[in-house]
Amino acid sequence: MHVRDDATAVAATEVMPAPSQGDRAALRAVPAAVRREDSDADPPVGRAAFRGAVIGFILVTAGMTVIGLIGAAGLGGAIGMGVFVGVWGGVGFGAMLGATSCIARADDARIAVEKERRRQQVPAGVDVSSVKSDRATD
């Protein structure tokens, strides 16, 4: 079974048509990084949120501990306050920032790929025999 672009299944015995000359010229003009189809894969949001939570906990705990020490709290009190604020504030804030930055990067990459594909499309009435290839040989 093969899957067509419109997500319909094609039997293995059915022969898919070869790309036209215009499609080949358009594909040669598109950079290899844009032709990759894995840009549609889901971004690793869970992993990014976990990393953000850990980093947020560490940074907020360290920052609040320093603030506690500057505020004349004892070492134990400053560490306790830092851990408390790190658990209740740093984990959530870090997870939120990690997940949203991952989603934003994936969305920006998807938009860039779509713009490049639209820019590289060859109109139907254009003679593509004069299109120069970026490769020396086909």
Helices and strands as residue ranges (DSSP letters): E 2-3, E 9-10, H 21-29, H 32-35, G 38-40, H 45-70, H 75-85, I 86-90, H 91-120, G 128-130
